[in-house]
Amino acid sequence: MKFLDPADPFFRPIWRRRAVVIAPALWAAFELYGGNPGWALLFGGAAGYAWWMLFGPGSKA
């Protein structure tokens, strides 16, 4: 079982996939604006991982 499985029926609607990617990206921007680059990097990495799993070449979406 993958952490973010693109074949899971929960991720069938495109708006959910987008929300899972956009939410941590926005939080990363918020942390960067607040002067916390460590947390911004962590949440930016989470957004990148979510994008890779849900929209990347191996997603089969």
NORNOR-V141983 format. One record per residue. RES is the residue in three letters. PSI is psi in whole degrees, 0 to 359 (* if undefined). OMEGA is omega in radians with two decimals (999 if undefined). NEAR is the number of other ideal C-beta (glycine too) atoms within 12 Angstrom. Layout:
BEGIN
RES PSI OMEGA NEAR
RES PSI OMEGA NEAR
END
This chain:
BEGIN
MET 131 3.12 6
LYS 159 3.10 16
PHE 314 3.04 13
LEU 99 -3.09 28
ASP 111 -3.12 20
PRO 343 3.13 27
ALA 351 3.13 16
ASP 136 -3.14 20
PRO 336 3.10 9
PHE 325 -3.08 15
PHE 11 3.13 25
ARG 313 3.10 14
PRO 133 -3.09 14
ILE 330 -3.11 16
TRP 329 3.09 14
ARG 319 3.09 20
ARG 315 3.13 26
ARG 318 -3.13 19
ALA 322 -3.14 18
VAL 332 3.10 29
VAL 318 -3.03 31
ILE 322 -3.08 22
ALA 308 3.12 20
PRO 333 3.09 26
ALA 318 3.08 24
LEU 321 3.12 20
TRP 325 3.07 24
ALA 318 3.10 27
ALA 319 3.10 20
PHE 315 3.14 17
GLU 321 3.11 23
LEU 318 3.09 19
TYR 325 3.13 13
GLY 358 3.09 14
GLY 27 3.13 10
ASN 80 -3.05 17
PRO 333 3.12 15
GLY 311 3.11 14
TRP 324 3.11 20
ALA 320 3.11 23
LEU 319 3.13 18
LEU 310 -3.12 18
PHE 329 3.04 27
GLY 321 3.06 25
GLY 321 3.09 19
ALA 320 3.10 26
ALA 319 3.11 29
GLY 318 3.11 20
TYR 316 3.13 21
ALA 318 3.12 32
TRP 315 -3.11 26
TRP 317 -3.11 22
MET 324 -3.02 26
LEU 337 -3.11 34
PHE 352 -3.06 23
GLY 184 -3.05 17
PRO 336 -3.10 11
GLY 9 -3.03 15
SER 331 -3.11 21
LYS 38 -3.13 14
ALA * 999 22
END
